[in-house]
Amino acid sequence: MAKLNVKIDRLSLKNPVMTASGTFGYGLEFADLVPLHSLGGIIVKGTTLHPRQGNDYPRMAETAQGMLNCVGLQNRGVDYFCRHIYPQVKDLGTNVLVNVSGSSPDDYAECAARINDLEQIPAIELNISCPNVKQGGMAFGVTCEGAASVVRAVRRRYDKTLIVKLSPNVTSIADIALACEAEGADSVSLINTLMGMAIDVERRRPVLSIGTGGLSGPCVKPVALRMVWQVAHAVKIPVVGLGGISSALDAIEFLMAGATAIEIGTANFIDPQVTTKVISGMNDWLDAHGCQSVQEIIGVV
């Protein structure tokens, strides 16, 4: 069997397969379906400094080869996570990462600082696709300055592995990645969802409660793959690839494009065991092609 272990800064993964935030709950919901210890890592649902109710329903819609969502980061806040969820996930036998969101750099930093104290949470993933409430609602991640401001604030108060999740809704994602790297990000993950919309033609109104939402699933894979390839050639830090991955061959494409690890998201809703199937399929492909380690294919394109 090929060696599947990889490293993202100080974070060691037994294999490159992680779950994408918002698609795997806290991992506990999948415990009866997936041997959680077999995964490279679990990135839990978005966590904010204060509890959030999320957006009104409907907030999910099926599209051709994908889905739209505008859940709105519904969660009970970081203190609830620390008191009630952390004790349940800290001994799952795999890396558990927390996806951190906020409405200001200070919000991000305070949330990250509280997670920093949790001994068995080795890394966080910053969701910089959130709106900056102090600057008219524009997402932090769509400008170099906005992205840098969040990473800078968090880096001052968080000393473990820091992964920054990039928005694809930008002109040059490589420039955003470079800005994050310059402020101390240990890795970048991409892509977050693309902005999309669906309309109910009978009711003559948007399907989603707030009009637009994030598009994910197989339909976004070519865009995600292109962006991963561009970013991997621009930065020196490890890249985590995600966006439409639903098979081992999809994952291998992202690794060849330059990703050190990958995340599986929407596919978890279709097949709850897709993560383990991707790990097994990846190993089979490497064996069939005479590769002794997954490192042999990372960034070959």
C-alpha positions in Angstrom: 0.0 0.0 0.0 1.2 3.5 -0.8 2.1 6.0 1.9 -0.8 8.5 2.1 0.5 10.7 5.0 1.0 14.4 4.3 1.8 17.5 6.4 0.2 21.0 6.4 2.7 23.0 8.3 2.9 21.3 11.7 -0.3 19.4 11.1 0.3 15.8 10.3 -2.5 13.9 8.4 -2.6 10.1 8.0 -4.0 10.7 4.5 -5.0 13.8 2.4 -8.7 13.4 2.9 -10.6 15.9 5.1 -14.2 16.9 5.4 -15.4 20.4 4.4 -16.9 22.6 7.0 -20.7 22.7 7.0 -21.1 19.3 5.3 -20.1 16.9 8.0 -21.6 18.5 11.2 -19.2 17.9 14.1 -18.3 14.5 12.8 -20.4 12.8 15.4 -23.4 12.8 13.1 -21.5 10.4 10.8 -20.0 8.2 13.5 -22.4 5.3 12.7 -21.6 5.5 9.0 -17.9 6.3 8.7 -14.9 5.1 10.8 -13.9 8.7 11.8 -10.4 7.7 12.9 -9.6 6.7 9.2 -10.0 10.3 7.9 -7.1 12.7 7.6 -9.2 15.3 9.4 -12.6 16.6 10.1 -13.3 20.3 9.7 -16.4 21.1 11.9 -19.2 23.5 11.0 -18.6 27.2 11.0 -18.1 28.6 14.5 -18.5 32.3 15.5 -17.8 34.3 18.6 -21.5 34.7 19.4 -24.5 32.4 18.6 -26.1 32.9 15.2 -29.6 31.8 14.1 -28.7 31.7 10.4 -31.0 32.8 7.6 -34.7 32.2 7.2 -35.9 29.1 5.3 -35.8 28.1 2.5 -32.0 28.1 2.6 -31.0 25.2 0.4 -31.9 24.4 -3.3 -30.9 21.7 -5.6 -29.3 22.7 -9.0 -27.9 20.8 -11.9 -24.9 18.9 -10.7 -24.8 20.8 -7.4 -26.7 22.7 -4.7 -27.2 26.3 -3.4 -27.2 27.2 0.2 -27.6 30.3 2.3 -27.6 28.6 5.8 -25.9 31.7 7.3 -23.5 30.1 9.7 -26.1 28.9 12.2 -24.2 27.8 15.3 -24.3 28.2 19.1 -21.1 30.1 19.4 -17.5 29.3 20.4 -18.2 29.0 24.1 -20.8 26.4 23.5 -18.4 24.5 21.3 -15.7 24.6 23.9 -17.9 23.5 26.7 -20.2 20.9 25.0 -18.8 19.8 21.6 -15.1 19.7 22.3 -15.3 17.0 25.0 -17.1 14.8 22.5 -14.8 15.3 19.5 -11.3 15.6 21.1 -10.8 11.8 21.1 -12.1 10.8 17.7 -8.7 9.5 16.6 -8.3 12.0 13.8 -7.5 15.7 13.5 -10.4 17.9 14.4 -10.2 21.5 13.0 -12.6 24.3 13.6 -13.8 26.6 10.9 -13.9 30.2 12.3 -16.1 33.0 11.0 -16.7 36.5 12.1 -17.9 40.0 11.2 -14.8 41.9 12.2 -11.0 41.1 12.6 -11.5 41.4 16.3 -14.3 38.8 16.2 -12.2 36.4 14.3 -9.2 36.9 16.6 -11.2 36.4 19.8 -12.9 33.3 18.6 -9.5 31.9 17.5 -8.0 32.7 20.8 -10.6 30.7 22.7 -10.0 27.7 20.4 -6.3 28.1 20.8 -6.6 27.0 24.4 -8.2 23.6 23.3 -5.2 21.2 23.5 -6.6 18.7 21.0 -7.7 21.1 18.3 -4.4 21.4 16.2 -5.6 23.9 13.6 -8.3 26.3 12.5 -9.6 27.2 9.1 -10.6 30.9 8.7 -13.7 31.6 6.6 -12.9 35.0 5.1 -16.0 34.9 2.8 -17.9 36.5 5.6 -19.2 40.1 5.2 -17.3 42.9 6.9 -20.2 44.7 8.7 -18.1 47.8 9.3 -17.5 48.3 5.6 -20.9 47.9 4.0 -21.1 44.1 4.0 -18.3 43.4 1.4 -16.7 40.0 2.1 -13.3 40.2 3.7 -11.9 37.7 1.2 -12.6 39.7 -1.9 -9.8 42.2 -1.4 -6.1 41.7 -0.4 -6.5 44.3 2.3 -9.6 42.7 3.8 -8.1 39.2 3.8 -4.8 40.5 5.3 -6.6 42.3 8.1 -8.3 39.1 9.3 -5.2 36.9 9.0 -3.0 39.6 10.8 -5.5 39.9 13.7 -5.8 36.1 14.1 -2.1 35.4 13.8 -1.4 37.7 16.8 -3.6 35.5 19.0 -3.4 32.1 17.5 -0.2 30.1 17.5 -1.2 26.7 16.0 -1.7 25.8 12.3 -3.7 28.5 10.5 -5.4 27.7 7.3 -7.3 30.4 5.4 -10.3 29.4 3.2 -10.4 31.6 0.1 -13.4 32.9 -1.7 -13.5 32.2 -5.5 -15.6 35.3 -6.1 -12.6 37.5 -6.9 -10.6 38.7 -9.8 -7.3 37.2 -8.8 -7.4 34.5 -6.2 -3.6 34.1 -6.3 -3.2 37.7 -5.1 -5.5 37.0 -2.2 -3.5 33.9 -1.3 -0.2 35.8 -1.4 -1.7 38.5 0.9 -2.7 35.8 3.4 0.8 34.1 3.2 2.5 37.5 3.8 0.5 37.9 7.1 1.5 34.5 8.5 -1.1 32.0 7.1 0.4 28.5 7.3 -1.9 27.2 4.5 -4.8 28.2 2.2 -7.8 26.2 1.3 -9.9 26.8 -1.8 -12.4 27.2 -3.0 -15.3 28.3 -0.9 -18.7 28.4 -2.7 -19.4 30.4 -5.8 -22.2 32.9 -5.6 -25.3 31.7 -7.4 -29.0 32.0 -7.6 -32.2 30.0 -8.5 -35.6 31.4 -9.4 -39.0 29.9 -8.8 -40.7 30.8 -12.1 -44.2 30.0 -10.8 -43.9 32.3 -7.8 -41.7 34.7 -9.7 -39.2 35.1 -6.9 -35.9 33.7 -5.8 -35.9 30.1 -4.4 -33.6 31.1 -1.5 -34.9 33.3 1.3 -32.1 35.9 0.8 -32.1 35.7 -3.0 -28.6 34.3 -3.5 -26.5 31.6 -2.1 -23.3 29.6 -2.3 -23.0 27.1 -5.2 -21.2 23.8 -4.5 -21.0 20.3 -5.9 -19.6 18.7 -9.1 -20.5 21.7 -11.2 -17.8 23.9 -9.6 -15.0 21.4 -9.9 -13.3 22.8 -13.1 -13.3 26.3 -11.6 -11.9 25.0 -8.3 -9.2 22.9 -10.0 -8.1 25.9 -12.0 -7.8 28.1 -9.0 -6.0 25.5 -6.9 -3.5 25.2 -9.7 -3.0 28.9 -10.0 -2.6 29.4 -6.2 -0.2 26.4 -5.8 2.1 28.0 -8.3 1.9 31.4 -6.6 2.5 30.6 -2.9 5.1 28.6 -0.9 2.7 27.4 1.8 0.7 24.2 1.4 -2.6 24.4 -0.5 -5.8 22.4 0.4 -8.1 21.8 -2.5 -11.9 21.5 -2.5 -14.8 22.1 -4.7 -16.8 19.3 -6.4 -14.7 16.4 -5.3 -16.8 13.2 -5.2 -14.3 10.4 -6.3 -10.7 9.3 -5.9 -9.9 10.5 -9.4 -11.3 13.9 -8.5 -9.0 14.0 -5.5 -6.0 12.9 -7.5 -6.6 15.7 -10.0 -6.5 18.3 -7.2 -3.3 16.7 -5.8 -1.7 16.8 -9.2 -2.7 20.5 -9.5 -0.7 21.2 -6.4 -2.9 20.5 -3.4 -1.3 18.8 -0.5 -4.6 17.7 0.9 -8.3 17.9 -0.1 -11.7 18.4 1.5 -14.9 16.6 0.5 -18.1 18.6 1.0 -21.4 18.3 -0.9 -20.7 14.7 -1.9 -21.2 13.8 1.8 -24.9 14.5 1.4 -25.1 12.1 -1.6 -23.0 9.3 -0.1 -22.1 9.6 3.6 -19.3 7.1 3.0 -17.7 8.9 0.2 -14.6 9.9 2.2 -13.5 6.4 3.0 -14.2 5.4 -0.6 -11.9 8.2 -1.8 -9.2 7.1 0.5 -9.4 3.5 -0.7 -9.6 4.5 -4.3 -6.7 6.9 -4.0 -4.6 4.1 -2.6 -5.7 1.7 -5.4 -4.7 4.2 -8.0 -1.3 4.9 -6.5 -0.6 1.1 -6.3 -1.8 0.6 -9.9 0.6 3.3 -11.1 3.6 2.1 -9.1 3.6 5.0 -6.7 5.0 4.3 -3.2 3.8 7.6 -1.8 1.1 10.2 -2.5 3.9 12.8 -2.4 5.0 11.5 -5.9 1.9 13.1 -7.5 1.5 16.3 -5.6 2.0 19.3 -7.9 3.2 17.3 -10.9 1.0 19.4 -13.3 
